[in-house]
Amino acid sequence: TLGSNMTTEDTENLPWQGREMLSLLQMIPGLTPQLDAGNFEGTAYSANGRESQSSLFLVDGVHNKDDRGGAMTQVTMTIDAFSEYNVMTHDYGAEYGGASGVIVNAVTKSGTNQFRGSGYYYGQDDRFNSTNYFTKRDGRTKPESGNDIIGASIGGPIVRNKAFFFFNAERQWLKEALDLQFPAAAAPIATSFSDVYDVNLTKYFARVDYQLTPGNNLRFSTIWDPNDGTGEIAEAELSLRENFRYETARETINSGQWTAVLNNRMLNELKFSTTTEHLRQAARDVYSGGYGVDPFDPKTHEITGLNGKDPIDFGPQQQHPSWRGGPRAGTAAHYWTTFSLTEQFTFTPGNHTWRFGFGTGSYGGTSFTATAGVGGPFGQYNFLTD
């Protein structure tokens, strides 16, 4: 097997750019990061030349892949919530079906008979960053960007030698600098500017372990990531401020595992999990009343309105070759759930090990998409020049 392990020692002593969960993958031979400007969700990786959608992400052996996008994790964990992650890039077993690229399994921390905790702060400020070349050339002020992260962890016994807990919470305020350049022909409507895209992320992780008998262990864990942001992909879309995308997401993983040591030669593992994504994206005015306003009800499959506004009140998006302005010509929502169940029996009669098992899962939900020209409520003007 080709691959590597990132241990607790690595995660505690090596520098993590932005405390991104998978940033240390760049140290593993055969893995190439695919840079994605203006994406707070992290970096996708290509393993040995395979496309990034071939990768598979797991947490304690259960599904953590964004099946809708295919190249990223569904939920992001804090560095302080896992003890190591195993990385396999080649020749892995059949139990890792569904992927032919890199397989990353994050192993989470558990409590012990001793109470232990930690607190931390990570700060990155624009005062320590050089000014963007084009911002400096045009005489514009450097935007007040930064990345502030505060978090804490605690773990310990619920019942000594029997039940244990571990909990971690982290809050991140990210202001990532943007610099958008437009040709002179776009003026005065579109002129080059510097700004930030604003993201607020909260990450919760909780795990409980229970030693039912000396040979039977139960584990339950939950990960919950509520977040929202403004202007995340503005550089990629060449958007003016009025065209920034507003987004809110709620992502969770709930999982359980029963491990049974039947005797010195036989081991059985049963795992189940649910992974959910509630993602909403829209123009600014749709969410001007707060993210509690949703234009679509996924349970009844009904459009509930655009924050009390008529579609004409939004005005049209203006799409030029080198820039886009006006309100976003669309809104979208995705409500997806993945269920998975795996059973694995390991038998070592002598010098050989036999492993038998099965896995099953389902993936589905509802997506609501409304864009100009596809039955959506918004208009869009397309221009052939700037």
C-alpha positions in Angstrom: 0.0 0.0 0.0 1.3 3.4 -0.9 0.3 6.2 1.4 1.1 7.9 4.7 -0.1 8.7 8.2 -0.3 12.2 9.7 0.0 11.6 13.4 -0.9 13.7 16.4 2.7 14.7 16.6 2.6 16.0 13.1 -0.7 17.9 13.6 0.6 19.6 16.7 4.0 20.6 15.5 3.7 21.3 11.8 2.4 24.7 10.5 -1.1 24.6 9.0 -2.0 27.3 6.5 -5.2 28.8 7.7 -5.7 25.7 9.9 -7.2 24.0 6.9 -8.0 20.3 7.7 -6.2 18.8 4.7 -3.4 21.2 4.1 -0.7 18.7 5.2 -1.7 16.5 2.2 0.7 18.6 0.2 3.6 16.8 2.0 2.6 13.4 0.7 4.3 12.2 -2.6 1.9 11.9 -5.5 -0.7 14.4 -4.2 -1.0 17.7 -6.1 -3.1 20.6 -4.8 -5.5 22.1 -7.3 -5.6 25.8 -6.5 -9.0 27.4 -6.4 -8.9 31.2 -5.9 -11.5 32.5 -3.5 -12.7 29.2 -2.1 -12.8 29.0 1.7 -13.7 25.3 1.7 -10.1 24.4 1.1 -8.1 22.8 -1.7 -8.9 19.8 -3.8 -6.2 17.3 -4.5 -5.2 15.1 -7.4 -3.6 11.7 -6.6 -1.1 10.3 -9.1 -2.7 12.1 -12.0 -6.3 11.2 -11.3 -9.0 13.8 -11.3 -9.9 15.2 -7.9 -13.4 13.8 -8.1 -11.9 10.3 -7.8 -11.0 11.0 -4.1 -12.8 9.6 -1.1 -13.0 11.2 2.3 -13.9 9.4 5.5 -14.2 10.2 9.2 -13.6 7.2 11.4 -14.3 5.1 8.4 -17.7 6.7 7.5 -18.7 8.8 4.5 -17.5 12.4 4.4 -17.5 13.2 0.7 -19.4 16.0 -0.9 -21.2 13.8 -3.4 -22.7 16.8 -5.2 -19.4 18.4 -6.0 -17.3 15.3 -5.8 -13.8 16.8 -5.0 -14.1 18.0 -1.4 -15.1 16.8 2.1 -18.8 17.4 3.0 -18.0 18.7 6.5 -14.7 20.2 7.7 -13.2 19.3 11.0 -11.0 21.2 13.3 -7.4 20.1 13.6 -7.9 19.6 17.3 -10.7 17.1 16.8 -8.7 14.4 15.1 -5.7 12.5 16.3 -4.4 11.4 12.9 -5.4 10.8 9.3 -4.5 7.9 7.1 -3.8 8.6 3.4 -3.9 5.9 0.8 -3.0 6.6 -2.8 -2.7 3.2 -4.4 -3.6 -0.6 -4.0 -6.2 -0.2 -1.2 -8.7 -2.9 -0.3 -12.2 -3.5 -1.6 -13.8 -2.0 1.5 -12.8 1.4 0.1 -15.0 1.1 -3.0 -16.2 4.1 -4.8 -12.9 5.8 -5.4 -9.8 5.4 -7.5 -7.8 8.4 -6.4 -6.7 9.3 -2.9 -8.5 8.0 0.2 -8.3 10.1 3.4 -9.6 8.7 6.6 -9.6 11.2 9.6 -9.4 9.4 12.9 -11.0 11.5 15.7 -10.0 11.9 19.3 -11.7 10.2 22.2 -11.7 10.9 25.9 -9.7 9.0 28.5 -9.8 8.4 32.2 -8.1 11.8 32.7 -9.7 15.2 32.0 -7.8 17.1 29.4 -8.5 20.2 27.6 -7.0 22.9 25.4 -7.8 26.4 24.2 -6.3 28.2 21.2 -6.3 31.3 19.1 -5.0 31.7 15.5 -4.6 35.1 14.0 -3.7 36.3 10.5 -3.8 40.0 9.8 -3.4 42.1 6.7 -0.7 44.1 8.5 1.6 41.1 8.0 0.7 40.7 4.3 2.2 42.6 1.4 -0.1 44.7 -0.8 -1.4 43.1 -4.0 0.6 44.3 -7.0 -2.4 45.7 -8.8 -3.8 47.3 -5.7 -0.5 49.1 -5.1 -0.1 50.0 -8.7 -3.5 51.7 -8.9 -3.1 53.5 -5.6 -5.9 51.7 -3.9 -6.0 51.0 -0.2 -5.2 47.5 0.9 -8.4 45.8 2.2 -8.6 44.9 5.9 -8.4 41.2 5.5 -7.6 38.6 8.2 -8.4 35.2 9.6 -9.3 34.9 13.3 -9.9 31.5 14.8 -10.7 30.7 18.4 -11.5 27.3 19.8 -11.4 24.9 22.7 -11.5 21.2 23.4 -12.2 19.0 26.5 -12.3 15.3 27.0 -12.5 12.9 29.9 -14.4 10.1 31.7 -18.2 9.9 32.1 -17.8 6.6 34.0 -14.2 5.6 34.7 -12.9 2.7 32.6 -16.3 2.5 31.0 -17.6 5.6 29.2 -15.7 8.6 27.8 -16.4 11.9 26.0 -14.6 14.4 23.8 -15.9 17.8 22.7 -14.4 20.5 20.4 -15.8 23.8 19.2 -14.2 26.4 17.0 -15.3 29.7 15.5 -13.7 31.3 12.5 -14.0 34.8 11.1 -12.4 34.9 7.6 -12.0 38.1 5.5 -10.1 37.1 2.4 -8.7 39.8 0.2 -10.0 40.2 -3.3 -8.6 42.2 -6.2 -10.7 42.5 -9.4 -9.3 44.0 -12.5 -11.5 45.3 -15.4 -10.6 46.8 -18.8 -10.9 50.5 -19.3 -13.8 49.9 -21.7 -15.9 48.7 -18.7 -15.7 52.1 -17.0 -17.5 53.8 -15.4 -19.8 51.0 -14.5 -17.1 48.5 -13.8 -13.8 49.9 -12.4 -11.1 47.8 -10.7 -11.5 47.5 -7.0 -10.2 45.7 -3.9 -12.4 44.2 -1.2 -12.8 41.1 0.9 -15.2 38.2 0.9 -16.6 37.5 4.3 -17.1 34.1 5.8 -18.2 33.0 9.2 -17.7 29.4 10.2 -18.6 27.5 13.4 -17.5 23.8 13.8 -18.7 21.5 16.5 -17.5 17.9 17.2 -18.7 15.6 19.9 -17.8 11.9 20.5 -18.9 9.4 23.2 -17.3 5.9 23.7 -18.8 3.2 25.8 -17.1 0.0 26.7 -20.1 -2.3 26.9 -18.1 -5.4 27.8 -14.3 -6.2 27.6 -14.9 -7.3 24.0 -17.6 -4.9 22.9 -17.1 -1.1 22.3 -19.7 1.4 21.1 -18.8 4.8 19.6 -21.2 7.7 18.7 -20.1 11.0 17.2 -21.6 14.1 15.6 -20.1 16.9 13.5 -22.1 20.1 12.9 -20.8 22.9 10.6 -23.1 26.0 10.3 -21.5 28.7 8.1 -22.4 31.6 5.9 -20.5 33.9 3.6 -20.6 36.7 1.1 -18.7 37.1 -2.2 -16.8 33.8 -2.0 -16.3 33.3 -5.8 -16.3 37.0 -6.8 -12.9 36.8 -8.3 -13.7 33.7 -10.4 -17.0 35.3 -11.6 -15.5 38.8 -12.1 -18.4 40.1 -10.0 -19.0 43.7 -8.9 -20.0 44.1 -5.3 -23.7 44.3 -6.2 -23.3 40.8 -7.7 -21.7 39.1 -4.8 -23.2 35.7 -3.9 -24.8 35.3 -0.5 -24.6 31.7 0.9 -25.5 29.8 4.0 -24.9 26.2 4.8 -25.7 23.6 7.5 -23.7 20.4 7.2 -23.7 17.4 9.6 -22.4 13.9 10.1 -23.9 11.6 12.6 -22.3 8.2 13.0 -22.0 5.1 15.2 -19.8 2.1 15.4 -20.0 -1.3 17.2 -16.7 -3.1 17.5 -16.8 -6.7 18.8 -13.7 -8.7 19.6 -15.2 -12.2 19.4 -12.0 -14.0 20.3 -8.2 -13.9 19.5 -8.9 -14.6 15.9 -12.2 -12.9 15.0 -13.2 -9.2 14.9 -16.5 -7.7 13.7 -17.2 -4.0 12.9 -20.6 -2.5 12.2 -20.8 1.2 11.1 -23.6 3.5 10.1 -23.8 7.2 9.3 -25.9 10.0 7.9 -24.4 12.9 6.1 -26.5 16.0 5.4 -26.1 19.2 3.4 -28.5 22.1 3.6 -27.0 24.8 1.3 -28.7 28.0 0.1 -27.3 30.5 -2.4 -28.9 33.7 -3.6 -28.7 37.3 -4.6 -28.2 39.8 -1.8 -31.7 41.1 -1.7 -33.2 37.7 -1.2 -31.4 37.4 2.2 -31.5 41.0 3.2 -33.9 40.1 5.9 -31.5 37.5 7.3 -30.7 33.9 6.4 -34.0 32.7 8.0 -35.7 33.7 4.8 -35.7 30.9 2.3 -37.4 31.2 -1.2 -38.0 27.4 -1.3 -39.6 24.9 1.1 -37.9 21.5 0.5 -40.7 19.6 2.3 -43.6 20.9 0.3 -41.6 21.6 -2.9 -43.1 25.1 -3.0 -41.6 28.5 -3.8 -42.3 30.6 -0.7 -41.4 34.0 -2.1 -38.4 36.2 -2.5 -38.4 38.0 0.8 -41.7 39.7 -0.1 -40.4 41.2 -3.3 -41.5 41.0 -6.8 -38.9 39.5 -9.2 -39.0 42.7 -11.3 -37.9 44.7 -8.2 -34.5 42.9 -8.3 -33.6 44.2 -11.7 -31.5 42.2 -14.3 -28.0 40.9 -14.1 -25.7 42.5 -16.7 -23.3 39.9 -18.1 -20.3 41.3 -20.1 -17.3 39.4 -21.4 -15.0 40.8 -18.6 -17.4 41.6 -15.7 -20.9 41.0 -14.3 -23.0 43.4 -12.3 -26.5 43.9 -11.1 -28.2 41.4 -8.8 -27.4 37.8 -9.3 -29.6 36.2 -11.9 -30.5 33.2 -9.8 -31.0 31.5 -6.5 -30.3 27.9 -5.5 -30.8 25.5 -2.6 -29.7 21.9 -2.0 -31.0 19.6 0.6 -29.1 16.3 0.4 -28.7 13.3 2.7 -26.4 10.3 2.4 -27.0 7.2 4.4 -24.4 4.4 4.7 -24.1 1.1 6.5 -21.0 -1.2 6.5 -20.4 -4.6 8.0 -16.9 -6.1 8.1 -15.8 -9.4 9.7 -12.1 -10.2 10.0 -10.8 -13.7 10.6 -7.1 -14.7 11.2 -6.9 -18.5 11.4 -3.1 -18.6 11.2 -0.6 -16.9 8.9 -3.4 -15.5 6.7 -6.1 -13.0 7.3 -9.6 -13.2 5.7 -11.9 -10.3 5.5 -15.6 -10.4 4.6 -18.1 -7.6 4.5 -20.7 -5.6 2.7 -21.7 -2.0 2.4 -24.8 -0.2 1.3 -25.9 3.4 1.1 -28.2 5.9 -0.5 -27.8 9.4 -1.6 -30.5 11.8 -2.6 -32.6 14.9 -1.8 -34.0 18.0 -3.4 -32.3 20.8 -5.3 -34.0 24.1 -6.2 -32.4 26.2 -9.0 -33.7 29.3 -10.6 -31.7 31.1 -13.2 -32.4 33.6 -16.0 -33.5 31.8 -19.1 -34.3 28.5 -17.4 -37.7 29.3 -15.9 -36.2 31.4 -13.1 -37.6 34.6 -11.7 -34.7 36.9 -12.6 -33.8 38.6 -15.8 -30.4 38.9 -17.4 -28.9 41.1 -20.1 -26.0 39.6 -22.1 -23.6 42.0 -23.8 -21.1 41.1 -26.5 -18.6 43.8 -25.5 -17.6 45.6 -22.3 
